[in-house]
């Protein structure tokens, strides 16, 4: 019997996950080495994110750019993300994230080094799961020390 996680905001879910997975990841890095451990973690997280994308498309009732943009707002609930929308059309969704409480949370937990793999690395697989004809380009993240994240989503 599974809990209804939709009642818990995404930031709180990520914090709970980090408190459990962070120490596990650090132990695996010690045992297996950084490269091998993080590659395995990334594979699992990307698989989960892909399935989340599939589920998001179902929840939104479609897999269009507009549906994705509407669903993407869930990550910013309660001011978790400060977003600057640059473009929203049938073929493109471009947004800059100016503030990211996810990055702040990982830093507060002493896991800034794991934030990219635990959060940011999900984004590409999430988009692919939402609609395989959509691509995400992102060259910058706040988690990696930049002043913003540059999400550029387009239909292939």
VMD Tcl script that draws the C-alpha trace (Angstrom):
set ca {
  {0.00 0.00 0.00}
  {1.73 3.18 -1.19}
  {1.44 6.64 0.29}
  {0.09 9.52 -1.76}
  {3.30 11.49 -2.24}
  {1.45 14.19 -4.18}
  {0.43 15.58 -0.78}
  {4.10 16.36 -0.03}
  {5.71 19.23 -1.94}
  {8.68 18.31 -4.12}
  {11.23 20.25 -2.06}
  {10.26 18.33 1.07}
  {10.41 15.04 -0.85}
  {13.91 15.89 -2.10}
  {15.03 16.74 1.44}
  {13.73 13.44 2.81}
  {15.37 11.57 -0.07}
  {18.68 13.41 0.48}
  {18.73 12.60 4.18}
  {18.44 8.91 3.33}
  {20.36 8.63 0.06}
  {23.15 11.09 0.83}
  {24.81 8.92 3.49}
  {24.24 5.82 1.34}
  {25.86 7.46 -1.68}
  {28.84 8.57 0.41}
  {29.26 5.00 1.71}
  {29.09 3.58 -1.83}
  {31.67 6.13 -2.99}
  {33.98 4.97 -0.19}
  {33.46 1.32 -1.07}
  {33.29 1.41 -4.88}
  {35.02 4.63 -5.82}
  {33.40 7.92 -6.86}
  {33.03 7.26 -10.60}
  {31.43 3.82 -10.32}
  {29.16 4.73 -7.39}
  {27.88 7.95 -8.96}
  {27.33 6.29 -12.35}
  {25.11 3.70 -10.66}
  {23.22 6.36 -8.69}
  {22.73 8.44 -11.84}
  {21.29 5.43 -13.71}
  {18.74 4.76 -10.97}
  {17.76 8.43 -10.59}
  {17.38 8.90 -14.34}
  {15.15 5.82 -14.55}
  {12.94 7.18 -11.77}
  {12.84 10.60 -13.43}
  {11.86 9.13 -16.79}
  {8.91 7.39 -15.13}
  {8.03 10.65 -13.37}
  {7.91 12.32 -16.79}
  {5.55 9.64 -18.09}
  {3.34 10.14 -15.02}
  {3.44 13.93 -15.38}
  {2.20 13.72 -18.97}
  {-0.70 11.55 -17.76}
  {-1.51 14.00 -14.97}
  {-1.42 16.95 -17.36}
  {-3.66 15.17 -19.86}
  {-1.16 15.54 -22.70}
  {2.47 15.80 -23.69}
  {2.58 19.20 -25.40}
  {5.00 21.97 -24.50}
  {2.09 23.86 -22.87}
  {1.24 20.82 -20.74}
  {4.87 20.48 -19.69}
  {5.11 24.17 -18.76}
  {1.96 23.83 -16.64}
  {3.33 20.71 -14.92}
  {6.77 22.26 -14.42}
  {5.21 24.86 -12.13}
  {4.89 22.15 -9.43}
  {8.66 22.36 -8.86}
  {8.27 26.04 -8.02}
  {5.33 25.81 -5.62}
  {5.66 28.11 -2.63}
  {8.50 30.11 -4.17}
  {10.81 27.10 -4.36}
  {11.98 28.34 -7.75}
  {12.01 31.90 -9.01}
  {11.33 31.51 -12.71}
  {11.72 33.96 -15.55}
  {9.80 32.71 -18.58}
  {11.48 33.77 -21.80}
  {9.34 31.90 -24.33}
  {6.34 29.61 -24.43}
  {5.10 28.47 -27.83}
  {3.92 25.23 -29.42}
  {7.53 24.25 -30.09}
  {9.61 25.95 -27.38}
  {9.63 26.53 -23.65}
  {12.51 28.61 -22.37}
  {12.89 29.62 -18.77}
  {15.64 30.86 -16.51}
  {15.62 29.88 -12.87}
  {16.91 32.84 -10.88}
  {16.66 31.29 -7.40}
  {16.60 27.62 -6.45}
  {15.66 26.54 -2.95}
  {16.67 23.00 -3.90}
  {20.29 24.17 -4.23}
  {19.97 26.07 -0.96}
  {18.58 22.99 0.80}
  {21.38 20.68 -0.38}
  {23.94 23.25 0.75}
  {22.28 23.54 4.19}
  {22.38 19.72 4.50}
  {26.10 19.67 3.66}
  {25.34 17.89 0.40}
  {25.99 20.63 -2.16}
  {28.30 18.21 -3.97}
  {25.44 15.70 -4.39}
  {22.72 18.17 -5.40}
  {23.42 17.94 -9.12}
  {23.11 14.16 -9.17}
  {20.13 14.05 -6.77}
  {18.13 16.85 -8.42}
  {19.48 18.45 -11.59}
  {20.38 15.20 -13.35}
  {16.70 14.23 -13.26}
  {15.64 16.98 -15.63}
  {16.78 15.47 -18.93}
  {15.17 12.09 -18.24}
  {12.00 13.76 -16.95}
  {11.62 15.66 -20.23}
  {12.31 12.49 -22.27}
  {9.70 10.58 -20.28}
  {7.18 13.38 -20.65}
  {7.54 13.44 -24.44}
  {10.31 11.64 -26.38}
  {10.02 14.31 -29.11}
  {11.10 17.03 -26.66}
  {14.71 17.87 -25.89}
  {16.22 19.80 -23.04}
  {19.34 21.91 -23.35}
  {20.77 23.33 -20.19}
  {24.31 24.64 -19.85}
  {24.09 26.27 -16.42}
  {22.67 25.43 -13.02}
  {22.65 27.30 -9.76}
  {23.62 24.00 -8.12}
  {26.91 24.15 -10.05}
  {27.60 27.73 -8.98}
  {26.07 29.75 -11.81}
  {23.73 32.67 -11.14}
  {20.83 30.93 -12.92}
  {19.68 27.71 -14.60}
  {18.94 28.00 -18.32}
  {16.20 25.54 -19.31}
  {15.66 25.39 -23.08}
  {13.05 22.82 -24.11}
  {12.11 22.30 -27.74}
  {10.20 19.85 -29.89}
  {12.44 17.79 -32.16}
}
mol new
graphics top color blue
foreach p $ca { graphics top sphere $p radius 0.5 }
foreach p [lrange $ca 0 end-1] q [lrange $ca 1 end] { graphics top cylinder $p $q radius 0.2 }
display resetview
